[in-house]
Amino acid sequence: MTVKQKKNKDRKVNAYLYLIPCLAVFGVFLFYPFFKTIYLSLYKTNKLGQAKLFVGLDNYISLFTSESFYNSMWVTLVFVVIVVVGSMALGLLGAVLCSKAFPGIRVFSTSYALPMAVASSSGAMIFKIILNPTIGIVNKLLNVSINWVADPKYALVCVAVLTAWLNSGINFLYFSAGLGNIDETIYERASVDGANGVQKFFRLTLPGLSPIMFYTLVVNIIQAFQSFGQVKILTQGGPGESTNLIVYSIYRDAFFNYRFGNAAAQSVVLFLIVMALTLVMFRLEKKGVKY
């Protein structure tokens, strides 16, 4: 072995050694829980979550024959659509409004980005006061007496609107960065050709933002599927099961009903759904995203 070959080999070994701490952290906090969840989904467990009786796919069969599970899936789907559309629309609107310099722009930019600094639990507590049927400002402004989070017609929408607002702050920063990378000269040329503001937005701004919009869409979908704190504080899955998102269903089955095997099976199904959606979106990326 020549000296050059030995040096190259040492470099490869050193590179893998530097990866060991990272792989160790991933192994402890990601890979082990993931495979443990799959393992538990094949067992009946005791109240401590210890696997006791191997049941194979019985937990999955129980899920797919349960009306409650299908209700959770439908509720989660509606919730995700409202959250993703709402949060991206709010973030994009704020970014477009702040894309031009004007007096007080920093105040407005800070206001639009503020939701990213608010914890979901804090936001839910504030929202609960705002929607209170007696002292809430929403009822006073609309001159109605609706118990928003206790009415099945409005509860899911209320939780989704709160989540969309919480996610809009980071979307605002993403879109602001994307707008800053669009060449201003294309707008000048479009103005010379007689294009109005609406035409510029749909023909220039949106195509220019397509890479950021794709990334934001993927991130927002994953975040929406993981929403928990606001449901726990505002509705606890109710009234009835109108806000029983699949994440909250997993929590309730595991820590209230002590059916850890069933909860693990739901976790695996949720993982597969999110992974499938992500793969589909990456396939569609080649058709709709312009770099």
N, C-alpha and C positions, 0 to 999 in steps of 0.2 A: 504493500500500500504506500503510495507516494505521500509526501508531506501535504500536498494540496487536497488529496482525497481525505486524509485524516482530519484536516481542518474543516472540510465540508461536513464530515460525519459528526464532528464535535459541535458544529453549529446546529445541526438538526437535533442532536440530543439536548442541547441547551434550550432550544425552542420548546421542546416537549416538557422539559423541566419547568419552564416558566408557566406552562399551562396547568400544571398540577394543582396549584391553589385554586384556580378558577374552576377546574373540574371537580375538586373536592367540595366547594361551596354548592355547585350545581347538583352534585350527587346527593348531598345531605338535604338541601331545601327544595329540590325540584324532582330529580329522578326517583329517589327513594319514595317520597309521598305519592308520586304518580303510579309506580308499580304496586305500592301497598294498597292504593285505592282499587286498582284492577283486581288484586288478590282478594280484598274484602268483598268486592261485588259478587264473588262466587260463593260466599259463605253466609250463614246465619251467625249473628254475633250476640254476645251478652251485653249487659248495660254498660260495660266498660269499653266496648268496641273491640273485644277480642274475638277472633274467629273461632267458632266452636263446631259448626256442622257444615260440611261441604254440600252445597245444593246446586252446583253447576250454574246453569242459566236461569234458574227459577226466579231470581230477583229481577232479571230482565223481562221474563215472561209476565211476571206480576205487574211490571211497569206498563207494558204495552197492552195489557188488558184492563188498565185502570182508567176510569173516566177523569179522575183527579189529575193524573199525569198529562193526559191530552189537554185538559183545561189549562194546566200550567204552561204547556208548550204554546197554546194559542195566545194566552195572556202575555207571555214573554215575547212572542212574535209581534203582537200589536205594540207593546211597550217599546221594543227595539226600533221599530219603524218610526214611531213618534219622536223618540229621543234622537235618533240619528238625523232625521230630516230637520227637526227643530234646532238642534245644537249646531249643525253645519250652516243652516240658514242664518242663525243669529251671529255666528262667528264671521261668516262672509259679509253680512250686512255691516257689521261693525268695522271690519277691515276696509271695506270700500269707502265708508263714510270718513275714515281716518287716513285715507291714502293721500289726501291733499293737505298741505300745510294751511292752518288757519289759527287764529288766536284761541288759546285754551285747548289745543289738540292733545296736550299731555294729560290734561284732566280727563278728557273723554277716553283716551287710550287706556289710562289706568282703570277707569270705570268698566270698560268692556273686558279687560283682562282680569279684573278682580275675582270673578267666580272661581278661577283656578286656585286661588288661595283660601277658599272656603271649604272646610271639611263637610262631607255629605251629612254627617250627624248634626253639625251646627246649622247647616242650611235647612235641614228637615225640621229642626226645632223652631227656627224663625218662620218657616213656611207654615208650620202648624198653628202658630199664633196669628199669622196673616189670614189663614183660612178658618179661624175659629168662628162658629156660627153666631156667637154672641158679641165678641169684642173685635173680631177680625175686620180689617180694613176693606177686604174684597166685598163682603156683604154690605158694608156701609156705602161703598162707592156705587155698587150696582142696585142698592135698595132692595135686597132680597134677604131671605133667611134660609139659606141652603147649608146643610152640614156636609161640606164638600168631601171630606175624607171618609165619611161614614155612609155615603150614598154610592151604591154600586155603579151608577151611571157616570159618576164624576171621579171616583177614587183613583182609578188607573191613570186617567188623564192628568190629574193633579200630580201624582208621583212622577209621571213622565215629563211634565213641564218643568218640575223642579230639577230633574236629572239633566234635561236638555240645557237648562240655564247653567248648572254646575259645569257641564262639559263645554259650554260655549267659550269660556275664557281661553282655554288652550287652543281651541280652533281659531279664535281671533288672532293669536300670535302666529299660528301656522300660515293663515291666509295673508296676514300682514307681511310676513317674510316672503311669501310667494309673489305678492303684488310688487314688492320692492325689486324683484328680479326680472320683471317684465320691462322690456326696452320702451322708453317713453316715445321714441321716434315713430313707432308704429301707430300710436294714437295721433301724432301730428300728421302723418301721411293720410290716415283715415279721415281726419278733419278736413284736409285739403280736398279729399274725394267726396266730401259732403255727408259723411256718416254722422248720425246723431248719437246721443249718449247710450240709448238702448242697444243700437246696433254695435257700438264699440264693446259694450259689456258682453253680449252673447257671441260676437264674432272674434273678439280679441282677448278680453279678460278671462272668460271661462276656459277657452282652449289653453291660454298661457298658464292657468292655474291647475290644469288637469293632473300633473304629477302630484302636487300637494293635495288636491281633492281626493285622489285615489288613496294616498297614504292616510289622510284624515278619515276617510270612509272606513278603511280597515280598522284603524284604532278605535273609532267611535263604536263600531259594531261590537268589538270585543269588550270594550268598557261597558256598553249597555247590557250585555249578557251577564256581566259580573256585578251589576247593581244590587246592593243589599241594604246598606245602612239606612237609606231614606225609606225603604219599605218597612224595615224593622221599627222605625220610630213613628212613622205616619200612620200605617194601616195594619201592620203585623199580618199581612197576607189577606186581610178582609177588606170590606165586609163580605161574608161568605168566603169565596175564593177568587174574588174579582181582581185582586192584586197579588195573587199567590205565584210570583215569578218562580222559575225553576230553581234559582239560587236559594230563594227563601224556602222553597219546598225541601231542598236538600238539608238546609239548616234545621227545619222543623222535624223532619224524619229522623235526623241524627241525634239532636239534643233535646227533643221533647218526647218523641216516640221511641227513642233508643233502637231504631231500626237502621243500624249503621251499614249493613249490607245493602239495603234498599237505597239508602242515600248515596253509597259508593257507586251503585249502578247508575243512578241519575247523573252523578258527576262524570262518569265515563261517557254516557250519552251526550251530555252537554259538551264535553271535549270534542267528540266526533262531529257534532253539529257545527261548532265554531271552526274546526279544522276544515270541514267540507266547504263551508262558506268562504273561508280564506282562500282555499285552493281555486274555487270557482272565480273569485274576484281577481286572482292573479292570472287566470286564463283570459278573462275579459280585459285585463289591463292592456294587452297587446293591441286590442281593437279600439279602445276608447281614450287611451292616454297618449298625448303628443309631447315628446321631449325636444 
